[in-house]
Amino acid sequence: MARTQKITQYQVNQWKNTLEQMLEEGNFRQDGRPLSPAGITERKREIAMLRGLNALRVGQVVDLDTVQPIDEHPEKC
């Protein structure tokens, strides 16, 4: 049985705000110093993850292990 959660408006707002902040900062830390090459790689990974999360909608049910939407009403064959 997959662990599931229904997406809330709060989560969507947090993901959007975090993504916007990361895109604004670019390859720099919050204090203005440049990120290391490893830090840049990690930032790109986090931005990709947040872009995926931002594709989710409020009220949508997701599998917490894969962060993939779950069809609540699978069509019957």
All heavy atoms as a GROMACS GRO file, in nm:
protein
  621
    1MET      N    1   0.084  -0.118   0.000
    1MET     CA    2   0.000   0.000   0.000
    1MET      C    3   0.089   0.124   0.000
    1MET      O    4   0.177   0.140   0.083
    1MET     CB    5  -0.090  -0.004   0.124
    1MET     CG    6  -0.190   0.107   0.132
    1MET     SD    7  -0.322   0.077   0.015
    1MET     CE    8  -0.414   0.225   0.030
    2ALA      N    9   0.065   0.211  -0.092
    2ALA     CA   10   0.145   0.333  -0.103
    2ALA      C   11   0.103   0.435   0.005
    2ALA      O   12  -0.013   0.442   0.042
    2ALA     CB   13   0.126   0.394  -0.241
    3ARG      N   14   0.202   0.508   0.054
    3ARG     CA   15   0.172   0.619   0.145
    3ARG      C   16   0.124   0.734   0.058
    3ARG      O   17   0.190   0.770  -0.038
    3ARG     CB   18   0.297   0.661   0.222
    3ARG     CG   19   0.352   0.552   0.310
    3ARG     CD   20   0.478   0.594   0.384
    3ARG     NE   21   0.575   0.657   0.296
    3ARG     CZ   22   0.644   0.767   0.328
    3ARG    NH1   23   0.629   0.825   0.443
    3ARG    NH2   24   0.732   0.817   0.244
    4THR      N   25   0.010   0.790   0.092
    4THR     CA   26  -0.047   0.896   0.010
    4THR      C   27  -0.073   1.021   0.091
    4THR      O   28  -0.082   1.017   0.214
    4THR     CB   29  -0.179   0.851  -0.056
    4THR    OG1   30  -0.274   0.823   0.046
    4THR    CG2   31  -0.159   0.730  -0.143
    5GLN      N   32  -0.086   1.133   0.021
    5GLN     CA   33  -0.120   1.259   0.085
    5GLN      C   34  -0.194   1.346  -0.016
    5GLN      O   35  -0.162   1.345  -0.135
    5GLN     CB   36   0.007   1.331   0.130
    5GLN     CG   37  -0.022   1.467   0.192
    5GLN     CD   38   0.106   1.538   0.234
    5GLN    OE1   39   0.215   1.485   0.227
    5GLN    NE2   40   0.091   1.661   0.276
    6LYS      N   41  -0.290   1.422   0.033
    6LYS     CA   42  -0.361   1.517  -0.052
    6LYS      C   43  -0.287   1.651  -0.045
    6LYS      O   44  -0.254   1.698   0.062
    6LYS     CB   45  -0.506   1.533  -0.003
    6LYS     CG   46  -0.593   1.612  -0.100
    6LYS     CD   47  -0.737   1.613  -0.055
    6LYS     CE   48  -0.802   1.486  -0.103
    6LYS     NZ   49  -0.948   1.490  -0.100
    7ILE      N   50  -0.260   1.708  -0.161
    7ILE     CA   51  -0.186   1.834  -0.170
    7ILE      C   52  -0.271   1.949  -0.116
    7ILE      O   53  -0.388   1.961  -0.150
    7ILE     CB   54  -0.147   1.862  -0.317
    7ILE    CG1   55  -0.061   1.748  -0.373
    7ILE    CG2   56  -0.075   1.996  -0.330
    7ILE    CD1   57   0.067   1.724  -0.300
    8THR      N   58  -0.208   2.033  -0.033
    8THR     CA   59  -0.279   2.148   0.026
    8THR      C   60  -0.235   2.277  -0.043
    8THR      O   61  -0.129   2.283  -0.106
    8THR     CB   62  -0.249   2.160   0.176
    8THR    OG1   63  -0.110   2.190   0.193
    8THR    CG2   64  -0.285   2.033   0.251
    9GLN      N   65  -0.315   2.382  -0.028
    9GLN     CA   66  -0.281   2.512  -0.083
    9GLN      C   67  -0.152   2.565  -0.021
    9GLN      O   68  -0.069   2.625  -0.089
    9GLN     CB   69  -0.395   2.612  -0.060
    9GLN     CG   70  -0.371   2.748  -0.125
    9GLN     CD   71  -0.366   2.741  -0.275
    9GLN    OE1   72  -0.457   2.688  -0.337
    9GLN    NE2   73  -0.261   2.793  -0.336
   10TYR      N   74  -0.133   2.538   0.106
   10TYR     CA   75  -0.011   2.583   0.175
   10TYR      C   76   0.113   2.524   0.109
   10TYR      O   77   0.212   2.594   0.085
   10TYR     CB   78  -0.017   2.543   0.323
   10TYR     CG   79   0.108   2.577   0.399
   10TYR    CD1   80   0.132   2.707   0.443
   10TYR    CD2   81   0.205   2.480   0.425
   10TYR    CE1   82   0.248   2.740   0.512
   10TYR    CE2   83   0.321   2.512   0.494
   10TYR     CZ   84   0.342   2.641   0.536
   10TYR     OH   85   0.458   2.673   0.604
   11GLN      N   86   0.110   2.393   0.079
   11GLN     CA   87   0.224   2.328   0.014
   11GLN      C   88   0.252   2.392  -0.122
   11GLN      O   89   0.367   2.420  -0.155
   11GLN     CB   90   0.197   2.179  -0.005
   11GLN     CG   91   0.200   2.101   0.124
   11GLN     CD   92   0.153   1.959   0.103
   11GLN    OE1   93   0.043   1.938   0.056
   11GLN    NE2   94   0.238   1.864   0.137
   12VAL      N   95   0.149   2.412  -0.201
   12VAL     CA   96   0.165   2.470  -0.334
   12VAL      C   97   0.228   2.609  -0.322
   12VAL      O   98   0.322   2.642  -0.397
   12VAL     CB   99   0.030   2.477  -0.408
   12VAL    CG1  100   0.041   2.557  -0.536
   12VAL    CG2  101  -0.020   2.336  -0.439
   13ASN      N  102   0.181   2.690  -0.227
   13ASN     CA  103   0.238   2.824  -0.208
   13ASN      C  104   0.385   2.817  -0.166
   13ASN      O  105   0.467   2.895  -0.215
   13ASN     CB  106   0.158   2.901  -0.103
   13ASN     CG  107   0.018   2.935  -0.148
   13ASN    OD1  108  -0.014   2.929  -0.267
   13ASN    ND2  109  -0.067   2.969  -0.054
   14GLN      N  110   0.418   2.725  -0.076
   14GLN     CA  111   0.556   2.710  -0.031
   14GLN      C  112   0.648   2.671  -0.146
   14GLN      O  113   0.757   2.726  -0.160
   14GLN     CB  114   0.566   2.606   0.081
   14GLN     CG  115   0.515   2.654   0.213
   14GLN     CD  116   0.600   2.766   0.269
   14GLN    OE1  117   0.558   2.881   0.270
   14GLN    NE2  118   0.718   2.737   0.312
   15TRP      N  119   0.605   2.574  -0.227
   15TRP     CA  120   0.688   2.528  -0.340
   15TRP      C  121   0.709   2.641  -0.439
   15TRP      O  122   0.819   2.661  -0.488
   15TRP     CB  123   0.624   2.409  -0.410
   15TRP     CG  124   0.613   2.288  -0.323
   15TRP    CD1  125   0.697   2.251  -0.222
   15TRP    CD2  126   0.514   2.186  -0.330
   15TRP    NE1  127   0.655   2.134  -0.166
   15TRP    CE2  128   0.543   2.091  -0.231
   15TRP    CE3  129   0.402   2.166  -0.411
   15TRP    CZ2  130   0.466   1.977  -0.210
   15TRP    CZ3  131   0.325   2.052  -0.392
   15TRP    CH2  132   0.356   1.960  -0.292
   16LYS      N  133   0.605   2.716  -0.467
   16LYS     CA  134   0.615   2.827  -0.562
   16LYS      C  135   0.710   2.934  -0.511
   16LYS      O  136   0.798   2.981  -0.583
   16LYS     CB  137   0.476   2.886  -0.587
   16LYS     CG  138   0.477   3.000  -0.685
   16LYS     CD  139   0.339   3.058  -0.705
   16LYS     CE  140   0.345   3.177  -0.797
   16LYS     NZ  141   0.226   3.257  -0.797
   17ASN      N  142   0.695   2.972  -0.384
   17ASN     CA  143   0.782   3.074  -0.325
   17ASN      C  144   0.927   3.029  -0.321
   17ASN      O  145   1.018   3.108  -0.350
   17ASN     CB  146   0.734   3.112  -0.185
   17ASN     CG  147   0.602   3.186  -0.187
   17ASN    OD1  148   0.565   3.247  -0.287
   17ASN    ND2  149   0.530   3.179  -0.077
   18THR      N  150   0.950   2.904  -0.284
   18THR     CA  151   1.087   2.852  -0.277
   18THR      C  152   1.150   2.850  -0.416
   18THR      O  153   1.266   2.889  -0.432
   18THR     CB  154   1.088   2.711  -0.215
   18THR    OG1  155   1.028   2.717  -0.085
   18THR    CG2  156   1.229   2.657  -0.203
   19LEU      N  157   1.075   2.806  -0.517
   19LEU     CA  158   1.127   2.802  -0.653
   19LEU      C  159   1.161   2.944  -0.701
   19LEU      O  160   1.269   2.967  -0.756
   19LEU     CB  161   1.026   2.737  -0.748
   19LEU     CG  162   1.067   2.731  -0.895
   19LEU    CD1  163   1.196   2.652  -0.913
   19LEU    CD2  164   0.955   2.670  -0.979
   20GLU      N  165   1.072   3.038  -0.678
   20GLU     CA  166   1.098   3.176  -0.719
   20GLU      C  167   1.224   3.231  -0.651
   20GLU      O  168   1.306   3.298  -0.715
   20GLU     CB  169   0.978   3.265  -0.687
   20GLU     CG  170   0.860   3.242  -0.778
   20GLU     CD  171   0.735   3.319  -0.737
   20GLU    OE1  172   0.739   3.389  -0.632
   20GLU    OE2  173   0.635   3.310  -0.808
   21GLN      N  174   1.241   3.202  -0.522
   21GLN     CA  175   1.358   3.250  -0.450
   21GLN      C  176   1.485   3.188  -0.507
   21GLN      O  177   1.584   3.258  -0.528
   21GLN     CB  178   1.345   3.216  -0.302
   21GLN     CG  179   1.464   3.263  -0.220
   21GLN     CD  180   1.453   3.227  -0.073
   21GLN    OE1  181   1.353   3.174  -0.030
   21GLN    NE2  182   1.556   3.255   0.002
   22MET      N  183   1.484   3.059  -0.534
   22MET     CA  184   1.603   2.992  -0.587
   22MET      C  185   1.639   3.046  -0.726
   22MET      O  186   1.757   3.064  -0.758
   22MET     CB  187   1.581   2.842  -0.595
   22MET     CG  188   1.584   2.774  -0.461
   22MET     SD  189   1.567   2.597  -0.480
   22MET     CE  190   1.689   2.545  -0.364
   23LEU      N  191   1.538   3.072  -0.808
   23LEU     CA  192   1.565   3.125  -0.941
   23LEU      C  193   1.622   3.266  -0.933
   23LEU      O  194   1.710   3.303  -1.011
   23LEU     CB  195   1.438   3.121  -1.027
   23LEU     CG  196   1.390   2.980  -1.064
   23LEU    CD1  197   1.256   2.988  -1.134
   23LEU    CD2  198   1.491   2.906  -1.149
   24GLU      N  199   1.574   3.346  -0.838
   24GLU     CA  200   1.626   3.481  -0.818
   24GLU      C  201   1.771   3.479  -0.771
   24GLU      O  202   1.853   3.560  -0.814
   24GLU     CB  203   1.543   3.557  -0.714
   24GLU     CG  204   1.417   3.617  -0.766
   24GLU     CD  205   1.340   3.692  -0.657
   24GLU    OE1  206   1.401   3.732  -0.556
   24GLU    OE2  207   1.219   3.708  -0.674
   25GLU      N  208   1.804   3.385  -0.681
   25GLU     CA  209   1.939   3.378  -0.626
   25GLU      C  210   2.040   3.329  -0.728
   25GLU      O  211   2.159   3.359  -0.718
   25GLU     CB  212   1.941   3.287  -0.503
   25GLU     CG  213   1.868   3.344  -0.384
   25GLU     CD  214   1.853   3.245  -0.271
   25GLU    OE1  215   1.891   3.128  -0.286
   25GLU    OE2  216   1.802   3.286  -0.166
   26GLY      N  217   1.993   3.252  -0.826
   26GLY     CA  218   2.084   3.198  -0.927
   26GLY      C  219   2.189   3.109  -0.864
   26GLY      O  220   2.158   3.022  -0.785
   27ASN      N  221   2.315   3.132  -0.897
   27ASN     CA  222   2.424   3.050  -0.845
   27ASN      C  223   2.492   3.114  -0.724
   27ASN      O  224   2.612   3.102  -0.704
   27ASN     CB  225   2.528   3.023  -0.954
   27ASN     CG  226   2.470   2.938  -1.066
   27ASN    OD1  227   2.378   2.861  -1.044
   27ASN    ND2  228   2.523   2.952  -1.184
   28PHE      N  229   2.411   3.183  -0.642
   28PHE     CA  230   2.466   3.251  -0.524
   28PHE      C  231   2.391   3.209  -0.399
   28PHE      O  232   2.275   3.172  -0.403
   28PHE     CB  233   2.455   3.403  -0.542
   28PHE     CG  234   2.537   3.454  -0.656
   28PHE    CD1  235   2.481   3.467  -0.782
   28PHE    CD2  236   2.670   3.487  -0.638
   28PHE    CE1  237   2.557   3.511  -0.889
   28PHE    CE2  238   2.747   3.532  -0.744
   28PHE     CZ  239   2.690   3.545  -0.870
   29ARG      N  240   2.462   3.217  -0.286
   29ARG     CA  241   2.400   3.192  -0.156
   29ARG      C  242   2.315   3.311  -0.117
   29ARG      O  243   2.323   3.417  -0.178
   29ARG     CB  244   2.509   3.170  -0.051
   29ARG     CG  245   2.592   3.049  -0.075
   29ARG     CD  246   2.691   3.032   0.040
   29ARG     NE  247   2.763   2.909   0.026
   29ARG     CZ  248   2.891   2.899  -0.012
   29ARG    NH1  249   2.962   3.008  -0.036
   29ARG    NH2  250   2.948   2.782  -0.024
   30GLN      N  251   2.238   3.295  -0.010
   30GLN     CA  252   2.154   3.406   0.037
   30GLN      C  253   2.238   3.526   0.080
   30GLN      O  254   2.193   3.639   0.071
   30GLN     CB  255   2.065   3.360   0.153
   30GLN     CG  256   1.953   3.270   0.108
   30GLN     CD  257   1.863   3.229   0.224
   30GLN    OE1  258   1.901   3.237   0.340
   30GLN    NE2  259   1.743   3.185   0.192
   31ASP      N  260   2.361   3.502   0.123
   31ASP     CA  261   2.446   3.615   0.165
   31ASP      C  262   2.523   3.676   0.048
   31ASP      O  263   2.606   3.766   0.068
   31ASP     CB  264   2.542   3.571   0.277
   31ASP     CG  265   2.640   3.464   0.232
   31ASP    OD1  266   2.644   3.429   0.112
   31ASP    OD2  267   2.715   3.415   0.319
   32GLY      N  268   2.500   3.628  -0.074
   32GLY     CA  269   2.561   3.687  -0.193
   32GLY      C  270   2.689   3.620  -0.240
   32GLY      O  271   2.740   3.652  -0.347
   33ARG      N  272   2.742   3.528  -0.162
   33ARG     CA  273   2.864   3.458  -0.204
   33ARG      C  274   2.830   3.354  -0.310
   33ARG      O  275   2.723   3.294  -0.305
   33ARG     CB  276   2.930   3.388  -0.084
   33ARG     CG  277   2.985   3.487   0.018
   33ARG     CD  278   3.054   3.416   0.132
   33ARG     NE  279   2.958   3.332   0.204
   33ARG     CZ  280   2.987   3.214   0.259
   33ARG    NH1  281   3.109   3.166   0.252
   33ARG    NH2  282   2.895   3.145   0.322
   34PRO      N  283   2.920   3.329  -0.406
   34PRO     CA  284   2.892   3.230  -0.510
   34PRO      C  285   2.888   3.088  -0.453
   34PRO      O  286   2.959   3.056  -0.357
   34PRO     CB  287   3.007   3.245  -0.609
   34PRO     CG  288   3.103   3.340  -0.551
   34PRO     CD  289   3.046   3.398  -0.425
   35LEU      N  290   2.806   3.004  -0.514
   35LEU     CA  291   2.801   2.863  -0.475
   35LEU      C  292   2.921   2.790  -0.534
   35LEU      O  293   2.974   2.829  -0.639
   35LEU     CB  294   2.673   2.798  -0.529
   35LEU     CG  295   2.541   2.839  -0.465
   35LEU    CD1  296   2.425   2.784  -0.547
   35LEU    CD2  297   2.533   2.788  -0.323
   36SER      N  298   2.960   2.681  -0.470
   36SER     CA  299   3.064   2.594  -0.524
   36SER      C  300   3.004   2.516  -0.641
   36SER      O  301   2.882   2.510  -0.657
   36SER     CB  302   3.112   2.498  -0.416
   36SER     OG  303   3.005   2.409  -0.384
   37PRO      N  304   3.087   2.452  -0.724
   37PRO     CA  305   3.032   2.369  -0.832
   37PRO      C  306   2.936   2.261  -0.780
   37PRO      O  307   2.832   2.236  -0.840
   37PRO     CB  308   3.157   2.306  -0.896
   37PRO     CG  309   3.264   2.409  -0.872
   37PRO     CD  310   3.233   2.465  -0.734
   38ALA      N  311   2.968   2.202  -0.664
   38ALA     CA  312   2.878   2.102  -0.605
   38ALA      C  313   2.748   2.169  -0.560
   38ALA      O  314   2.639   2.112  -0.574
   38ALA     CB  315   2.945   2.034  -0.487
   39GLY      N  316   2.758   2.290  -0.508
   39GLY     CA  317   2.639   2.365  -0.466
   39GLY      C  318   2.550   2.400  -0.585
   39GLY      O  319   2.427   2.395  -0.575
   40ILE      N  320   2.611   2.435  -0.697
   40ILE     CA  321   2.535   2.465  -0.819
   40ILE      C  322   2.461   2.341  -0.866
   40ILE      O  323   2.343   2.348  -0.903
   40ILE     CB  324   2.628   2.521  -0.928
   40ILE    CG1  325   2.678   2.660  -0.886
   40ILE    CG2  326   2.556   2.529  -1.063
   40ILE    CD1  327   2.789   2.716  -0.974
   41THR      N  328   2.528   2.226  -0.864
   41THR     CA  329   2.466   2.100  -0.904
   41THR      C  330   2.347   2.068  -0.814
   41THR      O  331   2.240   2.031  -0.862
   41THR     CB  332   2.568   1.985  -0.901
   41THR    OG1  333   2.676   2.018  -0.988
   41THR    CG2  334   2.506   1.853  -0.941
   42GLU      N  335   2.365   2.085  -0.684
   42GLU     CA  336   2.257   2.059  -0.588
   42GLU      C  337   2.141   2.157  -0.610
   42GLU      O  338   2.024   2.118  -0.607
   42GLU     CB  339   2.308   2.071  -0.444
   42GLU     CG  340   2.203   2.048  -0.339
   42GLU     CD  341   2.145   1.907  -0.340
   42GLU    OE1  342   2.211   1.814  -0.389
   42GLU    OE2  343   2.031   1.891  -0.292
   43ARG      N  344   2.172   2.284  -0.635
   43ARG     CA  345   2.068   2.384  -0.661
   43ARG      C  346   1.987   2.345  -0.785
   43ARG      O  347   1.865   2.353  -0.785
   43ARG     CB  348   2.133   2.522  -0.677
   43ARG     CG  349   2.047   2.634  -0.728
   43ARG     CD  350   1.956   2.701  -0.624
   43ARG     NE  351   2.014   2.735  -0.500
   43ARG     CZ  352   2.063   2.854  -0.467
   43ARG    NH1  353   2.065   2.951  -0.553
   43ARG    NH2  354   2.111   2.876  -0.347
   44LYS      N  355   2.055   2.301  -0.891
   44LYS     CA  356   1.985   2.260  -1.014
   44LYS      C  357   1.893   2.141  -0.986
   44LYS      O  358   1.782   2.135  -1.036
   44LYS     CB  359   2.085   2.226  -1.124
   44LYS     CG  360   2.152   2.348  -1.183
   44LYS     CD  361   2.249   2.311  -1.293
   44LYS     CE  362   2.313   2.436  -1.352
   44LYS     NZ  363   2.410   2.404  -1.456
   45ARG      N  364   1.940   2.048  -0.905
   45ARG     CA  365   1.859   1.931  -0.868
   45ARG      C  366   1.734   1.973  -0.790
   45ARG      O  367   1.624   1.926  -0.815
   45ARG     CB  368   1.944   1.834  -0.786
   45ARG     CG  369   1.901   1.691  -0.794
   45ARG     CD  370   1.995   1.594  -0.724
   45ARG     NE  371   2.132   1.604  -0.771
   45ARG     CZ  372   2.239   1.616  -0.692
   45ARG    NH1  373   2.226   1.620  -0.563
   45ARG    NH2  374   2.360   1.626  -0.742
   46GLU      N  375   1.752   2.065  -0.696
   46GLU     CA  376   1.640   2.114  -0.615
   46GLU      C  377   1.539   2.191  -0.702
   46GLU      O  378   1.418   2.178  -0.685
   46GLU     CB  379   1.690   2.203  -0.502
   46GLU     CG  380   1.763   2.126  -0.395
   46GLU     CD  381   1.829   2.216  -0.290
   46GLU    OE1  382   1.821   2.340  -0.304
   46GLU    OE2  383   1.887   2.162  -0.195
   47ILE      N  384   1.589   2.272  -0.796
   47ILE     CA  385   1.500   2.346  -0.885
   47ILE      C  386   1.419   2.250  -0.971
   47ILE      O  387   1.299   2.269  -0.989
   47ILE     CB  388   1.581   2.447  -0.970
   47ILE    CG1  389   1.626   2.564  -0.881
   47ILE    CG2  390   1.500   2.498  -1.089
   47ILE    CD1  391   1.722   2.661  -0.948
   48ALA      N  392   1.484   2.146  -1.023
   48ALA     CA  393   1.412   2.047  -1.105
   48ALA      C  394   1.304   1.979  -1.022
   48ALA      O  395   1.191   1.959  -1.070
   48ALA     CB  396   1.510   1.944  -1.160
   49MET      N  397   1.336   1.944  -0.896
   49MET     CA  398   1.238   1.881  -0.808
   49MET      C  399   1.120   1.975  -0.782
   49MET      O  400   1.004   1.936  -0.791
   49MET     CB  401   1.302   1.841  -0.676
   49MET     CG  402   1.205   1.778  -0.578
   49MET     SD  403   1.268   1.771  -0.409
   49MET     CE  404   1.282   1.943  -0.367
   50LEU      N  405   1.150   2.103  -0.754
   50LEU     CA  406   1.044   2.200  -0.726
   50LEU      C  407   0.957   2.225  -0.849
   50LEU      O  408   0.836   2.243  -0.837
   50LEU     CB  409   1.104   2.331  -0.676
   50LEU     CG  410   1.151   2.328  -0.532
   50LEU    CD1  411   1.238   2.448  -0.501
   50LEU    CD2  412   1.032   2.322  -0.437
   51ARG      N  413   1.016   2.224  -0.966
   51ARG     CA  414   0.936   2.240  -1.088
   51ARG      C  415   0.838   2.124  -1.101
   51ARG      O  416   0.724   2.142  -1.143
   51ARG     CB  417   1.026   2.251  -1.210
   51ARG     CG  418   1.088   2.388  -1.222
   51ARG     CD  419   1.162   2.406  -1.352
   51ARG     NE  420   1.199   2.546  -1.367
   51ARG     CZ  421   1.315   2.588  -1.412
   51ARG    NH1  422   1.407   2.501  -1.449
   51ARG    NH2  423   1.340   2.716  -1.423
   52GLY      N  424   0.882   2.003  -1.067
   52GLY     CA  425   0.794   1.888  -1.069
   52GLY      C  426   0.683   1.901  -0.966
   52GLY      O  427   0.566   1.872  -0.994
   53LEU      N  428   0.717   1.946  -0.846
   53LEU     CA  429   0.617   1.963  -0.741
   53LEU      C  430   0.516   2.071  -0.780
   53LEU      O  431   0.398   2.060  -0.749
   53LEU     CB  432   0.683   2.000  -0.608
   53LEU     CG  433   0.764   1.890  -0.541
   53LEU    CD1  434   0.839   1.945  -0.420
   53LEU    CD2  435   0.677   1.773  -0.503
   54ASN      N  436   0.563   2.176  -0.848
   54ASN     CA  437   0.473   2.284  -0.887
   54ASN      C  438   0.374   2.242  -0.994
   54ASN      O  439   0.278   2.314  -1.021
   54ASN     CB  440   0.552   2.408  -0.931
   54ASN     CG  441   0.598   2.490  -0.813
   54ASN    OD1  442   0.517   2.528  -0.730
   54ASN    ND2  443   0.726   2.515  -0.803
   55ALA      N  444   0.394   2.125  -1.054
   55ALA     CA  445   0.299   2.074  -1.152
   55ALA      C  446   0.180   2.007  -1.083
   55ALA      O  447   0.078   1.979  -1.147
   55ALA     CB  448   0.367   1.974  -1.246
   56LEU      N  449   0.192   1.982  -0.952
   56LEU     CA  450   0.082   1.921  -0.877
   56LEU      C  451  -0.023   2.025  -0.844
   56LEU      O  452   0.006   2.144  -0.833
   56LEU     CB  453   0.136   1.856  -0.749
   56LEU     CG  454   0.239   1.745  -0.770
   56LEU    CD1  455   0.296   1.700  -0.637
   56LEU    CD2  456   0.179   1.627  -0.845
   57ARG      N  457  -0.147   1.979  -0.826
   57ARG     CA  458  -0.258   2.070  -0.798
   57ARG      C  459  -0.312   2.048  -0.657
   57ARG      O  460  -0.303   1.939  -0.602
   57ARG     CB  461  -0.372   2.045  -0.898
   57ARG     CG  462  -0.335   2.073  -1.042
   57ARG     CD  463  -0.452   2.048  -1.135
   57ARG     NE  464  -0.528   1.926  -1.110
   57ARG     CZ  465  -0.497   1.807  -1.159
   57ARG    NH1  466  -0.393   1.791  -1.236
   57ARG    NH2  467  -0.573   1.702  -1.132
   58VAL      N  468  -0.373   2.153  -0.603
   58VAL     CA  469  -0.437   2.145  -0.472
   58VAL      C  470  -0.546   2.038  -0.478
   58VAL      O  471  -0.622   2.032  -0.574
   58VAL     CB  472  -0.499   2.282  -0.433
   58VAL    CG1  473  -0.580   2.269  -0.305
   58VAL    CG2  474  -0.392   2.386  -0.419
   59GLY      N  475  -0.550   1.952  -0.378
   59GLY     CA  476  -0.650   1.848  -0.371
   59GLY      C  477  -0.610   1.719  -0.439
   59GLY      O  478  -0.674   1.616  -0.423
   60GLN      N  479  -0.501   1.722  -0.516
   60GLN     CA  480  -0.454   1.603  -0.586
   60GLN      C  481  -0.391   1.508  -0.484
   60GLN      O  482  -0.324   1.552  -0.390
   60GLN     CB  483  -0.353   1.644  -0.692
   60GLN     CG  484  -0.322   1.540  -0.794
   60GLN     CD  485  -0.239   1.601  -0.908
   60GLN    OE1  486  -0.175   1.703  -0.893
   60GLN    NE2  487  -0.244   1.537  -1.020
   61VAL      N  488  -0.411   1.379  -0.499
   61VAL     CA  489  -0.353   1.279  -0.410
   61VAL      C  490  -0.226   1.227  -0.475
   61VAL      O  491  -0.224   1.193  -0.593
   61VAL     CB  492  -0.452   1.164  -0.385
   61VAL    CG1  493  -0.388   1.056  -0.298
   61VAL    CG2  494  -0.578   1.216  -0.319
   62VAL      N  495  -0.116   1.226  -0.398
   62VAL     CA  496   0.012   1.179  -0.449
   62VAL      C  497   0.068   1.067  -0.364
   62VAL      O  498   0.038   1.056  -0.245
   62VAL     CB  499   0.117   1.292  -0.457
   62VAL    CG1  500   0.075   1.400  -0.555
   62VAL    CG2  501   0.145   1.350  -0.322
   63ASP      N  502   0.149   0.982  -0.426
   63ASP     CA  503   0.225   0.879  -0.358
   63ASP      C  504   0.348   0.947  -0.298
   63ASP      O  505   0.426   1.009  -0.370
   63ASP     CB  506   0.266   0.772  -0.460
   63ASP     CG  507   0.349   0.660  -0.399
   63ASP    OD1  508   0.417   0.683  -0.297
   63ASP    OD2  509   0.348   0.550  -0.456
   64LEU      N  510   0.365   0.943  -0.168
   64LEU     CA  511   0.475   1.014  -0.101
   64LEU      C  512   0.612   0.956  -0.133
   64LEU      O  513   0.712   1.024  -0.121
   64LEU     CB  514   0.453   1.014   0.050
   64LEU     CG  515   0.336   1.098   0.099
   64LEU    CD1  516   0.319   1.082   0.249
   64LEU    CD2  517   0.356   1.245   0.064
   65ASP      N  518   0.617   0.830  -0.175
   65ASP     CA  519   0.746   0.769  -0.206
   65ASP      C  520   0.798   0.812  -0.343
   65ASP      O  521   0.917   0.830  -0.362
   65ASP     CB  522   0.736   0.617  -0.198
   65ASP     CG  523   0.706   0.570  -0.056
   65ASP    OD1  524   0.759   0.631   0.039
   65ASP    OD2  525   0.627   0.476  -0.041
   66THR      N  526   0.708   0.830  -0.439
   66THR     CA  527   0.749   0.865  -0.574
   66THR      C  528   0.711   1.008  -0.612
   66THR      O  529   0.753   1.059  -0.714
   66THR     CB  530   0.685   0.771  -0.678
   66THR    OG1  531   0.543   0.786  -0.673
   66THR    CG2  532   0.724   0.627  -0.652
   67VAL      N  533   0.628   1.073  -0.529
   67VAL     CA  534   0.574   1.207  -0.554
   67VAL      C  535   0.504   1.211  -0.691
   67VAL      O  536   0.514   1.307  -0.765
   67VAL     CB  537   0.682   1.317  -0.542
   67VAL    CG1  538   0.615   1.454  -0.532
   67VAL    CG2  539   0.769   1.296  -0.421
   68GLN      N  540   0.435   1.102  -0.722
   68GLN     CA  541   0.358   1.094  -0.845
   68GLN      C  542   0.210   1.097  -0.810
   68GLN      O  543   0.167   1.039  -0.711
   68GLN     CB  544   0.390   0.964  -0.920
   68GLN     CG  545   0.532   0.956  -0.969
   68GLN     CD  546   0.564   1.066  -1.068
   68GLN    OE1  547   0.487   1.092  -1.161
   68GLN    NE2  548   0.677   1.132  -1.049
   69PRO      N  549   0.130   1.165  -0.894
   69PRO     CA  550  -0.014   1.169  -0.870
   69PRO      C  551  -0.074   1.028  -0.873
   69PRO      O  552  -0.030   0.941  -0.947
   69PRO     CB  553  -0.069   1.252  -0.984
   69PRO     CG  554   0.048   1.324  -1.040
   69PRO     CD  555   0.169   1.241  -1.011
   70ILE      N  556  -0.178   1.008  -0.793
   70ILE     CA  557  -0.250   0.882  -0.790
   70ILE      C  558  -0.390   0.910  -0.844
   70ILE      O  559  -0.456   1.003  -0.799
   70ILE     CB  560  -0.260   0.826  -0.646
   70ILE    CG1  561  -0.120   0.791  -0.597
   70ILE    CG2  562  -0.352   0.705  -0.640
   70ILE    CD1  563  -0.116   0.749  -0.452
   71ASP      N  564  -0.432   0.831  -0.938
   71ASP     CA  565  -0.565   0.846  -0.995
   71ASP      C  566  -0.665   0.792  -0.893
   71ASP      O  567  -0.668   0.672  -0.865
   71ASP     CB  568  -0.575   0.771  -1.126
   71ASP     CG  569  -0.706   0.796  -1.199
   71ASP    OD1  570  -0.786   0.879  -1.152
   71ASP    OD2  571  -0.729   0.732  -1.303
   72GLU      N  572  -0.746   0.881  -0.836
   72GLU     CA  573  -0.841   0.841  -0.733
   72GLU      C  574  -0.956   0.760  -0.791
   72GLU      O  575  -1.020   0.684  -0.721
   72GLU     CB  576  -0.896   0.963  -0.661
   72GLU     CG  577  -0.796   1.031  -0.572
   72GLU     CD  578  -0.858   1.148  -0.500
   72GLU    OE1  579  -0.914   1.237  -0.566
   72GLU    OE2  580  -0.851   1.149  -0.377
   73HIS      N  581  -0.984   0.779  -0.918
   73HIS     CA  582  -1.096   0.711  -0.983
   73HIS      C  583  -1.048   0.638  -1.107
   73HIS      O  584  -1.074   0.681  -1.219
   73HIS     CB  585  -1.205   0.812  -1.020
   73HIS     CG  586  -1.246   0.899  -0.906
   73HIS    ND1  587  -1.322   0.854  -0.802
   73HIS    CD2  588  -1.217   1.027  -0.875
   73HIS    CE1  589  -1.340   0.951  -0.714
   73HIS    NE2  590  -1.277   1.057  -0.756
   74PRO      N  591  -0.974   0.528  -1.089
   74PRO     CA  592  -0.925   0.458  -1.208
   74PRO      C  593  -1.042   0.409  -1.293
   74PRO      O  594  -1.142   0.362  -1.240
   74PRO     CB  595  -0.844   0.341  -1.150
   74PRO     CG  596  -0.883   0.330  -1.007
   74PRO     CD  597  -0.940   0.462  -0.965
   75GLU      N  598  -1.026   0.426  -1.422
   75GLU     CA  599  -1.133   0.384  -1.512
   75GLU      C  600  -1.140   0.232  -1.512
   75GLU      O  601  -1.040   0.163  -1.512
   75GLU     CB  602  -1.106   0.436  -1.652
   75GLU     CG  603  -1.114   0.585  -1.658
   75GLU     CD  604  -1.096   0.637  -1.800
   75GLU    OE1  605  -1.074   0.557  -1.891
   75GLU    OE2  606  -1.104   0.757  -1.816
   76LYS      N  607  -1.264   0.184  -1.510
   76LYS     CA  608  -1.284   0.039  -1.510
   76LYS      C  609  -1.278  -0.014  -1.650
   76LYS      O  610  -1.329   0.047  -1.743
   76LYS     CB  611  -1.420   0.006  -1.446
   76LYS     CG  612  -1.426   0.050  -1.302
   76LYS     CD  613  -1.562   0.026  -1.242
   76LYS     CE  614  -1.562   0.078  -1.099
   76LYS     NZ  615  -1.692   0.078  -1.039
   77CYS      N  616  -1.213  -0.128  -1.666
   77CYS     CA  617  -1.198  -0.188  -1.798
   77CYS      C  618  -1.324  -0.260  -1.841
   77CYS      O  619  -1.397  -0.312  -1.768
   77CYS     CB  620  -1.082  -0.288  -1.800
   77CYS     SG  621  -0.925  -0.208  -1.766
   0.00000   0.00000   0.00000
